[in-house]
Amino acid sequence: MANHASVRKAVVPAAGLGTRFLPATKATPKEMLPVVDKPAIQYVVEEAVTAGLDDILFITGRSKRPLEDHFDRNLELEEVLEEKGDHERLASVTASTNLGRIHYVRQGDPLGLGHAVLMAENHVGDEPFAVLLGDDLIDPRDPVLQDMMAVRAEHGGSVVCLMRVPRETISLYGCPAVETTDRDDVVTITDLIEKPPVDEAPSDYAVIGRYLLDPAVFEVLRSTKPGRGGEIQLTDALRVLATMPAEAGGGVHGFVFDGRRYDTGDRLSYLQAVITLATERDDIGPGLRDWLASFVARM
């Protein structure tokens, strides 16, 4: 029988080295780079909590201690702000501490996203769970996890988030072969290819970093051999799930997302995220918009 249980837990792989942002990430985890005045990873955790996933497991590496500290108490700082009566900043400091129940597991060897997900098995157990990649920042005004949960509640199995991208960029992503359903924003996935050449891509859909996975994925991952780049690819496990019967936890659907999303692992998209979110804030937006207009006019 298909597993239609509700999703309660989120897994956030965060063991990557962030080489595209060197030298800034030599001593600072890429997930801690600020998007305006919050680290990128806090947006991801807030997204999970807003969707009702307040049990969050980070898959980390040896260089990620600042990430762990960010979601822990800083009593000395809190006391200083309390004594100053700076309740606004105090609230911003404690906000990350009070988001949810946060746990950590170290990946050890960097063997790929599939291996990172497999590290979550003991914590997740026999439950469906979400995977949120820290490089993908979904605009808080365009929530997607709730829509994905609705698709999973209807179909069971696993659900991945898809976006249409220009075909010339498809080789940067996992790309699915799909069949239509009775909904324009939901497709059935029949196959997946990790970063295909443009002329071999089965569609113009790209898999982005939001997944709802059936626990059957763990058994599949244990038998998944290293693929592209010598890593255990989650894409390869999803290919197997797509061919499995529903009663065994199989079946993969895609939810087509058309909201605002930023790749904070890419320098240009990261800057676009910072500028976009900053210009729309009441406190700094007006001044920044005025400056940007005059700056562009001078170019």
matplotlib code that plots the C-alpha trace (Angstrom):
import matplotlib.pyplot as plt

x = [0.0, 1.3, 2.7, 0.6, 1.8, 2.3, 5.7, 7.1, 10.9, 13.3, 16.9, 19.2, 22.5, 25.2, 28.5, 29.7, 32.9, 31.5, 34.4, 32.6, 32.8, 36.4, 38.2, 35.1, 34.3, 37.8, 36.8, 33.1, 30.5, 28.8, 25.5, 26.4, 26.9, 24.4, 21.4, 20.9, 21.2, 20.4, 22.5, 21.2, 20.6, 18.2, 15.8, 15.8, 15.1, 12.3, 10.8, 10.7, 9.2, 6.6, 5.5, 5.2, 8.5, 10.0, 12.2, 15.3, 18.5, 21.6, 24.1, 27.3, 31.1, 34.1, 34.1, 30.5, 30.8, 29.7, 26.4, 25.8, 26.6, 24.2, 21.2, 22.5, 22.1, 24.6, 24.0, 26.6, 25.3, 21.7, 22.6, 24.3, 21.3, 18.9, 20.9, 20.9, 17.2, 17.7, 14.8, 14.6, 18.1, 17.6, 14.5, 16.5, 19.3, 16.9, 14.8, 17.1, 17.5, 13.7, 12.9, 12.6, 14.2, 17.6, 19.9, 23.3, 25.0, 28.4, 28.8, 32.5, 33.5, 32.0, 30.4, 27.6, 24.0, 22.7, 25.2, 24.2, 20.6, 21.4, 23.1, 19.7, 18.2, 18.6, 17.0, 14.2, 13.3, 10.3, 8.8, 8.5, 10.7, 11.7, 15.1, 15.9, 19.2, 20.8, 21.9, 18.3, 16.6, 12.8, 11.4, 9.3, 6.3, 6.2, 6.1, 6.4, 6.6, 2.9, 2.0, 4.4, 2.9, -0.6, 0.7, 2.2, -0.9, -2.8, -0.3, 2.0, 5.6, 8.1, 7.7, 10.4, 10.3, 10.7, 11.2, 11.3, 14.7, 16.2, 17.2, 20.8, 21.2, 19.7, 23.1, 23.5, 20.6, 19.0, 16.4, 13.4, 11.4, 7.8, 4.2, 1.4, -1.4, -4.8, -3.0, -0.8, 1.5, 2.0, 3.8, 4.6, 8.4, 9.4, 13.2, 15.9, 19.3, 21.9, 23.2, 22.5, 24.0, 21.6, 20.8, 20.1, 17.8, 14.4, 12.6, 13.2, 12.3, 15.1, 15.1, 15.7, 16.6, 13.3, 12.3, 9.7, 11.0, 9.4, 11.6, 12.0, 14.7, 17.1, 17.1, 17.6, 20.5, 22.3, 22.5, 23.2, 26.7, 28.7, 27.7, 28.6, 31.7, 32.3, 29.5, 26.3, 23.7, 20.2, 19.1, 20.1, 18.0, 15.0, 15.3, 14.8, 11.9, 10.2, 10.0, 9.0, 5.3, 3.4, 3.0, 6.8, 7.2, 7.7, 6.4, 7.8, 5.8, 7.1, 5.5, 6.2, 7.1, 6.9, 7.7, 10.8, 13.9, 17.6, 20.7, 22.8, 25.6, 26.1, 27.7, 25.5, 22.2, 23.4, 23.8, 20.4, 18.8, 20.4, 19.4, 15.9, 15.1, 16.8, 15.0, 11.6, 12.2, 10.6, 13.6, 16.3, 14.4, 13.6, 17.1, 18.6, 16.2, 17.0, 20.8, 20.4, 18.5, 21.2, 24.0, 22.5, 21.9, 25.6, 26.7]
y = [0.0, 3.5, 5.5, 8.7, 9.6, 13.3, 14.8, 16.1, 16.1, 18.1, 17.2, 20.0, 18.8, 21.4, 19.6, 21.3, 23.3, 26.3, 26.6, 29.0, 31.7, 31.3, 33.0, 34.1, 30.5, 29.5, 29.8, 30.6, 28.1, 29.1, 28.6, 31.4, 34.1, 36.9, 37.6, 41.2, 40.6, 36.9, 34.0, 32.1, 28.9, 30.7, 31.4, 27.7, 26.7, 29.3, 27.9, 24.4, 25.6, 27.6, 24.5, 22.7, 20.9, 21.8, 18.7, 19.6, 17.5, 19.2, 17.0, 18.8, 18.5, 19.4, 23.1, 23.9, 24.8, 28.4, 27.1, 25.1, 28.1, 30.3, 28.1, 27.8, 30.3, 33.1, 34.0, 36.7, 38.6, 38.1, 39.6, 42.6, 43.4, 42.9, 45.3, 47.9, 47.4, 46.6, 44.3, 44.5, 43.1, 40.7, 39.3, 38.9, 37.0, 34.6, 34.0, 31.4, 29.7, 29.2, 28.1, 24.3, 21.2, 21.1, 18.2, 17.5, 14.6, 14.8, 13.3, 12.6, 11.6, 14.0, 11.2, 13.1, 14.2, 10.7, 9.7, 12.8, 11.8, 8.3, 9.7, 10.8, 7.3, 6.8, 10.1, 9.9, 6.2, 4.9, 8.2, 10.4, 13.5, 16.7, 17.5, 21.2, 22.2, 25.2, 26.7, 27.1, 30.1, 30.1, 33.6, 33.6, 35.0, 32.0, 28.9, 25.6, 22.9, 23.0, 22.5, 19.5, 18.0, 18.2, 16.3, 13.7, 13.4, 12.6, 10.4, 9.0, 8.1, 11.0, 14.5, 16.7, 20.4, 21.4, 24.6, 25.3, 26.7, 27.8, 24.6, 25.8, 25.7, 22.3, 20.7, 22.4, 20.4, 17.1, 16.7, 14.4, 12.7, 13.4, 12.4, 14.8, 14.5, 16.2, 19.2, 21.6, 22.0, 18.3, 15.7, 12.0, 11.4, 8.4, 8.9, 11.3, 12.3, 14.2, 17.2, 15.9, 17.4, 19.8, 17.6, 14.6, 16.4, 14.7, 18.0, 21.6, 20.9, 21.3, 19.6, 22.3, 21.7, 20.7, 17.0, 15.1, 11.5, 8.2, 6.3, 3.6, 5.9, 4.6, 1.0, 2.2, 4.5, 1.7, -0.2, 2.9, 2.8, 6.1, 7.8, 11.2, 12.7, 9.5, 10.4, 8.7, 10.7, 11.2, 11.5, 7.8, 6.7, 8.7, 7.0, 3.6, 4.9, 6.1, 2.5, 0.9, 0.0, 2.3, -0.4, -0.5, 3.2, 3.9, 6.6, 10.0, 13.1, 16.6, 19.8, 22.7, 25.8, 29.2, 31.4, 33.3, 31.2, 32.2, 30.0, 31.4, 29.0, 31.1, 34.5, 36.4, 34.9, 35.4, 39.1, 39.3, 37.7, 40.2, 43.2, 41.9, 41.2, 44.4, 46.7, 45.3, 45.9, 48.9, 49.9, 50.0, 49.5, 53.2, 54.4, 51.4, 51.9, 55.5, 54.7, 52.0, 54.3, 56.9, 54.3, 52.8, 56.2, 57.0, 53.8]
z = [0.0, -0.9, 2.0, 2.2, 5.7, 6.4, 6.2, 9.5, 9.1, 6.9, 5.9, 4.9, 3.3, 4.2, 3.8, 0.6, 0.4, -1.4, -3.8, -6.1, -3.4, -2.5, -0.8, 1.2, 2.1, 3.1, 6.8, 6.6, 5.4, 2.2, 3.9, 6.3, 3.6, 4.4, 2.2, 3.4, 7.2, 7.6, 6.5, 3.5, 5.5, 7.9, 5.0, 4.2, 7.8, 8.0, 4.8, 6.3, 9.6, 7.8, 6.0, 9.4, 9.3, 12.7, 13.1, 11.0, 10.5, 9.0, 7.2, 7.9, 7.5, 9.7, 8.6, 9.5, 13.2, 12.6, 11.1, 14.3, 16.5, 14.6, 15.6, 19.2, 22.1, 22.5, 26.1, 26.3, 23.3, 24.5, 27.9, 26.4, 24.2, 27.1, 29.3, 26.5, 26.1, 22.4, 22.1, 18.3, 17.8, 20.7, 18.9, 15.7, 17.5, 19.3, 16.3, 14.8, 18.1, 18.5, 15.0, 15.7, 16.8, 15.0, 14.9, 13.2, 11.6, 10.0, 6.5, 6.8, 3.3, 0.6, -1.5, -3.0, -2.4, -2.4, 0.3, 2.4, 2.2, 3.3, 6.4, 7.5, 7.7, 11.4, 12.2, 9.7, 10.2, 8.2, 7.5, 4.4, 4.7, 2.9, 1.5, 1.1, -0.5, 1.0, -2.3, -3.4, -1.8, -2.5, -2.1, 1.2, -0.7, -3.1, -0.8, -2.6, 0.0, 0.8, -2.8, -3.0, 0.1, -1.5, -4.5, -2.3, -0.3, -3.5, -5.3, -2.6, -3.5, -3.9, -5.3, -6.7, -7.5, -11.2, -13.0, -16.7, -17.8, -21.1, -22.9, -23.3, -19.5, -18.9, -18.6, -15.2, -13.7, -13.2, -16.0, -16.1, -18.8, -18.0, -18.7, -18.3, -15.7, -15.4, -13.8, -15.7, -12.7, -11.9, -14.1, -13.7, -13.9, -15.9, -16.0, -14.8, -16.2, -14.2, -16.1, -19.6, -22.8, -24.3, -27.3, -25.0, -22.5, -22.4, -21.4, -20.5, -16.8, -14.3, -10.8, -8.2, -4.6, -3.0, -2.6, -0.7, -0.4, 0.5, 3.0, 0.3, -1.0, 1.7, 0.5, -3.1, -2.1, -0.2, -3.5, -5.7, -7.1, -7.6, -10.8, -12.3, -10.6, -8.7, -6.3, -5.2, -7.0, -5.6, -9.2, -9.8, -6.8, -8.0, -11.4, -9.6, -7.5, -10.6, -11.9, -8.6, -7.8, -5.5, -2.8, -2.5, -2.1, -5.8, -8.1, -8.6, -9.5, -10.3, -9.1, -11.6, -9.7, -11.3, -8.4, -7.4, -6.7, -6.4, -6.6, -3.7, -4.7, -7.9, -7.5, -9.9, -8.6, -5.0, -5.7, -7.4, -4.3, -2.0, -4.1, -4.8, -1.2, 0.1, -2.3, -1.2, 2.5, 4.2, 6.2, 3.5, 0.3, -0.5, -0.1, -2.0, -4.9, -5.2, -5.2, -7.7, -10.1, -9.9, -10.2, -13.3, -14.8, -14.5, -16.2]

ax = plt.figure().add_subplot(projection="3d")
ax.plot(x, y, z, "-o")
ax.set_aspect("equal")
plt.show()
